[in-house]
């Protein structure tokens, strides 16, 4: 598709600088992203009678960083492909993919240290059994994630940053296998559902973030192209949302049979966290619908950016809540 706009800025074009309000908003969002996993498990467990594993807050925080790193890099690769279809010659925003996998590496290393100390928070280096990681399933999966993020970081520095999708896929597979141990009924079915769920969510969250960053970079030179990019992304995101919904429902019914779902949504930490996630996803779906309607009906298509920005913020909260979901005890009442 040929470029649709002139790519040279006028000489008297004003240079916009980010204001203090935006910086404050970023700080608040980062703080919220840290507070939710740190205190979310304790709040979800309150009054349920369930026992929390040691260090659940720290583990949830590490998983938040790990999930976010996958979202940022995978979404950037995915959305950059869409951007090239809309405006092949337009400049792209500064890439975050050379840095995101290092954050993921640090988080994966922290999680591997927990596994190396017998699934306890290590209080010293002497508590770590590094060699023991190679002899257990959880240890092997933890090492796969650590090494995969290193490879993803190296791929991001090459001329073919899209090759990072392979190590990122390895992280997604490792997470899917970790979430469904062999002791579970039909673990491969559960792992397959989780793999599709995690992959679709990463492309949805990270893709929207990069699309909005790209539209912001094009606001002066190609404002129409930015709206076209958001529209193209929205069509793909509808498929991703359908996949997330279907796999989420199936995974929920595997964890909590239909006869116990309503009770466990309020009486167990897993159910409460899942309920919070579902409500947030509903909010995201409404925001996405509003953005889609503005893209198709509004005279000024850039008005769709407002609900889309709100959507990516709520999606960030969903990522944090999803990390909490991996740290709280699984439902145990099956009858």
N, C-alpha and C positions, 0 to 999 in steps of 0.2 A: 504494500500500500504506500503510495507516495506521500511525502510530507504535506500536511494541509495548511501550514502556516509559515510565515517568514521567520527565520531563526536568528535574525540579528536585531538586537534591542535598539530602540531609538536613543540618540545621544543624550537627550534630556530626561530619560526615564528615571524616576525617583528610585533610590536605593532604600529598600525597607530593611530595617534592622529589628531583630526580635526584641520586644519590650520586656520590662521587668515582670509584668504579669504572666507572661508565658513561662519565664524561668521559675517563678513561684509555683505555677501549676505543675510543672515537671517535677519539682521537688516534692510537692504534696502527693503526686501520683506514685512516685518511687517509694515514699514513706508508707503509703497505703499498701503497696505491693509487698512490702516487707512485713507490715503489721498483720496482714491477713493470715499468711502461713505461720507466723510466729505464735499468734494467739488463737487462731481459728480452731485447731484441734482441742484446746482446753475448753473453748466455748461450746463446741459441738458435743463434747463428752459430759458436760455439766448435767447432772441429774439422771444420766442413763444407767449408772451402775457398772459401766464398762471400764476396764483398766486400760490406760494408755501405755504404750511402749515408751521406754526412756528416750528423751530427746526428740519427741515427735515434732515440736515446733521448729527446731533446727533442720530436721530432715525435710519437712514440708518447704522450708525456705530454700534449701538446696535444690529440691525438685522444681520449685518455681523458676529458679535461675536456669536449670537444665532445660525445662520445657520452653522457656522464653528464648533461649539461645537457638534451639531448633527452629522455632517459629520465625525468628528474625532472618536467619540465613536461608532456610528453605523458601520462605515467603518472598524474600528478595529475588531469588533465582526465578521463581515462578512469575512474579509480577514484572520483572525486568523483561522476560520473554513477551508478556502481553504489551508492555510499553513499546517494544521494538516493532510490534505489529501495527501500532497506532501511529507512532512518530519515529521512524527509523533514524532520522538525522538529529533528533532533539537530544539535548544533553540530559544525562541522568543525574539524580541526586547523589551525593557522596555515599558510597557503599559502607554499610555497617558490618558486612559479612567477614571482613578480615579480623574483626574484634569480637564478634558474638561467640564464635566457637571457643575462644580462650576463656570466656565466662563459663561456657558449658563445661569446658575441661576442668576448671576449678571446682565447679559443683559436682561433677562426676568423681573427681578425686576425693572430695569430702565424703560422698556417699560410699565410695570404695573403702575408705578408712573405717566407716561404720561397719561394713561387712567384715573387714579384716579383724575387727575387735569382737567378733561374735554377735553382730547386730546390736552392739551397745555403743554409746558415745565414748570414744577413747579419751582418757584423761592424761595420757602420756604416750610417747613413741614406743615405749616398751610394751604397751598393751596391743600393739599392732602385730598381727601375724601375716606379713605380706606374702610369704610363700604359701600360706594356706589358701590364698585367693585362687590359686591354680587348681586346687583340689575339690572345690565346691561349685555347684551350678551358679549360685548367686555371685560368687567371687569371679567366675569366668565372665558372666554377663556384665559385672561392674568394670572389669578390665576392658571388655569390648567397647564400652561407652567411653572410657578414658582415652583409649587409643583412637577411636573413631573421631572424637573431637579434635585431636591433634592432626589427623589426616585432613579433616574438613578445613582446619585453619590453613594448612599448607595449600590445599586446593584453591582456597579463596585468593591466594597471592599469585596464582598462575594466570595465563591468558585464557584459560577455560574454567572460570569459577563455577560453572554449572556441574563440573565433575564432583563437587562437594555433595551433591545429592546422594551419591553412593554411600559415603560414610554416615551421612545423616540418616539414611535408610537403615543402616546397621544399628544406630541408636534407637530408632523406632522399633525395630525388631527385638532388640534386647529388652526394651521397656515392656513390650507386649509379652515376651516370654517370662519376664520377672513377675509380672502381675498375675500370672496363672501357672503356679507350680504343678509338677506332675501329680501331686496328691489330690488335685482338684478333678472333678468329673469333666471329661472331654476338654482337657486343657488346651488342645490345639484349636478348638473352636473358639474358646475364649480369647486366645492369643490373636487369632485372625480378626475377630471383632475389634479388639483393642488396637491392632495395627492399622486397620482402616480408619478407626476413630481418631487416633493420634495423627495420622498422616493428613487426613482431611482438615482437622483442626489447625494444624501447623500452617497449611497452605492458606486457610481462611484468615487466620489472625495475622500472620506475617505478610501475606499478600496484600491485605487491606492497608496495613501500616505503610508498606512501600508504595502502594498506589497513591495514597494521600501525600506522601512525601514527594512523589514525582509530580503530582498535580500542583503542589505548592511551588516546585522548581519551574514549572511551565506557566505559572500564573500570568507573567508579563508577556512571554513570547508566544505561547500557544494555549490560551485559556480554553478554547474549544476542544483541543486535543485532550486536556486533562479530564474534562467531563466525559469525552468519548472513552477514555481509558477506564474511568470508574464504571461506565456502563458495561464495557466488555468484562471487567472483573465481576460485576454484579451477576451476569449471566452464568459465569462459572461458579460463583459463590452459592448460587441457588442449588446446584448439584452437590456441592460440598456440604451444605446445610442438610440436604436430604440424607446424605450418607452418614453424617454425624447423628442425626435424629434416629435413623434406623438402627445403627449399631449401638447407640446409647440405650434405646428401648430394649433391644435383645440382651445386652449386657446386664441391664437392671433386672430383667426377669430371670436371668441365670443366677444372680446374686440373691434376689428376693422374689420368690414365686408370687404370682398375682394375688393369692389369698392373703399374703402377709405384707404387701407393699404399703398400703395405706397406714397400717400400724407402725411399721418400721421407719417410715418417712419422718415420724415425729418422736419415736422412742429410742432410736439408735443414732450414734454419732455419724455412721455412714449414711443413714437415711436423711438426717438433717442436712448434712453437707451436700448430698445429692439433690435435695429439694432446693437448697440455695442456688446450686448450679443451674437447675432447670429453670427457676424463676429468672435468673440472669440471662439465660439463653433466650427466653421468651422476650425479654426487653431488647436484646440484640436483634432478634427477628423483626420486631416492630420497627426499630430504627432502620434496619435494612430495607424494610418495605417502604417506609417514608422516603428514604433516599431514592429508591427505585421509582416511586411515583413522581418525585420532583425531576428526575432525569427524563422521564417520558412526557410530563405534562407541563412543567413550569416553563415560562418564557426564558428565564435565566437559569440554565442548567447547573450553574455553579452553586445554586442554593442547596444542591444535594450534598455539598461538602459538610454542612453543619451536622445533620444526623449521622453522616458517615464518620465524622470525627468523634462524636459521642459513642458511636458503635465500637470503634477501636479501643476507646477507653474502657468500656464495659467488658470488652473481650479480654483486656488485660486483667481485669478482676476475675474473669472466668478462669484464666490460666492459673491464677493464684489459688482459687477455690478447688480447681482440679488437683493441684498439688496437695492440698489438705486432704482431699479424698483418698490419696494414696497412702496417707500417714495414719488415718484413723483405723480402728479395728474393723474387720469385715463383719457383716451380719452373721450371726450364729444361730438365730431362731428360724428354723425352716418349716415349722408346723404351726 
